[in-house]
Amino acid sequence: MTYPDLSEVAARLEKAVEHLATVRPEDDRLQLYEDAAIAILDSEHMNYPEGILEAYLTNYLQKINQ
């Protein structure tokens, strides 16, 4: 089974965070990333083998938080 490239997930996450930052400027940037990541995981988890998307997003958020 093929699944969408994870680099596309990163691009969608960044785009979502930029949008959220305009509508929720008072929120912490990390909170915006977490909220966007949760939304992506909820809506796209079935497009990837079990655990792949969750692990990718978790690692992405950890890198941002460093």
RASUL-V445002 format. One record per residue. N is the residue number from 1. RES is the residue in three letters. PHI is phi in radians with two decimals (* if undefined). NEAR is the number of other C-alpha atoms within 10 Angstrom. D_CENTER is the distance of its C-alpha to the mean C-alpha in Angstrom with 2 decimals. Layout:
BEGIN
n=N res=RES phi=PHI near=NEAR d_center=D_CENTER
n=N res=RES phi=PHI near=NEAR d_center=D_CENTER
END
This chain:
BEGIN
n=1 res=MET phi=* near=5 d_center=22.15
n=2 res=THR phi=-1.70 near=7 d_center=19.90
n=3 res=TYR phi=-2.40 near=9 d_center=16.24
n=4 res=PRO phi=-1.03 near=10 d_center=13.98
n=5 res=ASP phi=-1.10 near=9 d_center=13.34
n=6 res=LEU phi=-1.16 near=14 d_center=10.19
n=7 res=SER phi=-1.12 near=10 d_center=10.71
n=8 res=GLU phi=-1.19 near=10 d_center=10.15
n=9 res=VAL phi=-1.12 near=18 d_center=6.55
n=10 res=ALA phi=-1.06 near=15 d_center=6.39
n=11 res=ALA phi=-1.12 near=11 d_center=8.70
n=12 res=ARG phi=-1.15 near=15 d_center=7.17
n=13 res=LEU phi=-1.10 near=23 d_center=4.26
n=14 res=GLU phi=-1.09 near=16 d_center=7.53
n=15 res=LYS phi=-1.13 near=13 d_center=9.60
n=16 res=ALA phi=-1.12 near=18 d_center=8.17
n=17 res=VAL phi=-1.15 near=22 d_center=8.60
n=18 res=GLU phi=-1.08 near=17 d_center=11.95
n=19 res=HIS phi=-1.15 near=14 d_center=12.95
n=20 res=LEU phi=-1.03 near=17 d_center=12.32
n=21 res=ALA phi=-1.12 near=16 d_center=14.26
n=22 res=THR phi=-1.40 near=9 d_center=17.12
n=23 res=VAL phi=-1.68 near=10 d_center=17.44
n=24 res=ARG phi=-2.34 near=13 d_center=16.82
n=25 res=PRO phi=-1.11 near=12 d_center=18.27
n=26 res=GLU phi=-1.38 near=8 d_center=19.65
n=27 res=ASP phi=-1.36 near=11 d_center=16.43
n=28 res=ASP phi=-1.08 near=10 d_center=15.45
n=29 res=ARG phi=-1.03 near=17 d_center=12.76
n=30 res=LEU phi=-1.10 near=14 d_center=11.12
n=31 res=GLN phi=-1.09 near=11 d_center=11.32
n=32 res=LEU phi=-1.10 near=21 d_center=9.59
n=33 res=TYR phi=-1.09 near=23 d_center=6.49
n=34 res=GLU phi=-1.10 near=16 d_center=7.02
n=35 res=ASP phi=-1.11 near=16 d_center=7.90
n=36 res=ALA phi=-1.17 near=22 d_center=5.24
n=37 res=ALA phi=-1.10 near=26 d_center=2.96
n=38 res=ILE phi=-1.10 near=16 d_center=6.58
n=39 res=ALA phi=-1.10 near=14 d_center=7.40
n=40 res=ILE phi=-1.14 near=18 d_center=5.59
n=41 res=LEU phi=-1.06 near=16 d_center=7.07
n=42 res=ASP phi=-1.07 near=11 d_center=10.14
n=43 res=SER phi=-1.59 near=10 d_center=10.76
n=44 res=GLU phi=-2.18 near=13 d_center=10.31
n=45 res=HIS phi=-0.99 near=15 d_center=11.27
n=46 res=MET phi=-1.27 near=12 d_center=14.79
n=47 res=ASN phi=-1.52 near=14 d_center=14.27
n=48 res=TYR phi=-2.27 near=16 d_center=13.93
n=49 res=PRO phi=-1.01 near=12 d_center=16.45
n=50 res=GLU phi=-0.91 near=10 d_center=16.16
n=51 res=GLY phi=1.53 near=10 d_center=13.92
n=52 res=ILE phi=-1.14 near=13 d_center=12.54
n=53 res=LEU phi=-1.15 near=20 d_center=8.98
n=54 res=GLU phi=-1.06 near=18 d_center=9.04
n=55 res=ALA phi=-1.12 near=11 d_center=10.72
n=56 res=TYR phi=-1.08 near=16 d_center=8.58
n=57 res=LEU phi=-1.15 near=22 d_center=5.43
n=58 res=THR phi=-1.07 near=14 d_center=8.45
n=59 res=ASN phi=-1.11 near=12 d_center=10.11
n=60 res=TYR phi=-1.07 near=15 d_center=7.69
n=61 res=LEU phi=-1.16 near=15 d_center=7.84
n=62 res=GLN phi=-1.10 near=11 d_center=11.49
n=63 res=LYS phi=-1.13 near=9 d_center=12.23
n=64 res=ILE phi=-1.16 near=10 d_center=11.20
n=65 res=ASN phi=-1.39 near=10 d_center=13.31
n=66 res=GLN phi=-1.38 near=5 d_center=16.26
END
